[in-house]
Amino acid sequence: MPGSAIRTVGDILRVNAFTLPNEPALTCADITLNYRELNSHVNRVAHALLAAGVEPNDRIAVLAKNSLPYFSLYFATAKIGALLVPLNYWNRSAQHADVLGDVEAKMIFVEPEYTETMQSAMEHLSSRPSVVLLPPWGETASPGSPWDTFLDRADSTDEPQIHVSPDAGHMIMYTSGTTGRAKGAVLSHERTVSDGFSMAAVLGIRQSDVYGNWFTPFHVSNWDQQKYFLIMGAHVVLYAQFDAGLVIEGIRRHRLTVMLTMTIMIQQVMDHPDFAAADLSSLRLMFFGAYDPSGIMTRAADTFGAHRGEIEMVHVYGITEGGSIVTACPADRVFEKWGSVGRAIPGNEVRLDDEGREVGVGEPGEILVRGPIMSGYWRREEETAEALAGGWLHTGDIGVADDEGFIRIVDRKKDMIRSGGQNVYSKEVEDCLVQHEDVLAAAVIGLPDPTHEEQVCAVVVPTGPHVDRERLPERLTVFVRQRLAGYNTPRRVIVVDELPTNTQGKTRKSVLRESYGSMFDVRSTPTGEARVP
């Protein structure tokens, strides 16, 4: 099997360049490189970094979309013991300055369209890292360009002669965070490689597979999911970013066999005008990471022929601080256990915990993980100690396991509402609300109440202008009361045009709490809301 000698991230390309030199490794725009060519290019980038003065444990930041240079920097930094720091290109300059100051970046690589943002961020830094301008996406570096000049620092394509320990960090991935400042999770080579082998086995990755990667490079899914395929010597097709039309075209043009998707992505693909005539015959596996009760994934299962055995589907659960994937519900059980994220993958241990007590079947508890997880948060000792208390990673997610150990996510721990002595799981109420035909999205929060500790408040987005916003709140309270226990029924329903989200599309409930925090002190009922007596 390819990769038997793989212990560090850099080994992935080094080993496959020897065992599978002529097999296609990476396609980006109109360029396809085999494993020998790709490894040689990465080695050249690594030597250029060394010539620029980069040393082991230095931090190298990148502000760009997916590209061949970015991909090369990921592996090149790993080969010389440096750490890659992906920057979120949706962030503002002040947020970039926070991250750059936190990691004290030695160098920054920037795509042209983000130079103005980076220049503004640099003004807030006490020390100025060197900056290299990357080529525009899809273009090769022209002679004399900054990237070309950087590469000219070194001509060698030999393996860098630097010992890299498997337990050393290779990347600092900043969490998207819906509250407070983002924290940098330090990911080690050992964690990344171990997780890669485990998930390659769980998904049944083949050397003949072709995987399309369109995830944002500042998200752990971008790097971790493509490594499953690279470890097995498969072919990765790299996209600048997600675009439903390009996904459909990519399946046809590159004969993609495997895709990772989220509900919003697959919905856009299925709703695209080119989808009806699309040739999907090459696809054999779809793994997805966010169950959606509104029925999008059920529709995808029907549309892509999963029920007919034309494609396999695997439901996975993971977090940045974990091994990316923590649990998986395999294809042969996914419909039987629909909505479950499965059991721990090989190499991981999972337990459900309630204040130090392991809970029983059917009892809710925080998901704790032990295995290939983050080394800790960068320069955040107290938060690291809290997250890794007792030798377990505390995910902050609440789950319930059945008698076979299959886990279903019920809420975020911080989003659980304590109302009148009862635990209300916001996700359960949200799942119910979005099943209503007039609700596009919903967020449920707990607001302070002098009598009941907290009261349940729902903030909903209607499906369109045809919805009667005046009557919708009352209709939704009845809808929930008919389906869930009475204490789950929202005391207030607020209709809005959109929900505040972070750069990963997660609802920022902290913003909602700030906006509506005094609601239960207000005696009048505003228009567009319903109060349950």
Order of alpha helices (4+ residues) and beta strands (2+ residues): alpha-beta-beta-alpha-beta-alpha-beta-alpha-beta-alpha-beta-alpha-beta-beta-alpha-beta-alpha-beta-alpha-beta-alpha-beta-alpha-beta-beta-beta-beta-beta-beta-beta-alpha-beta-beta-beta-beta-alpha-beta-beta-alpha-beta-alpha-beta
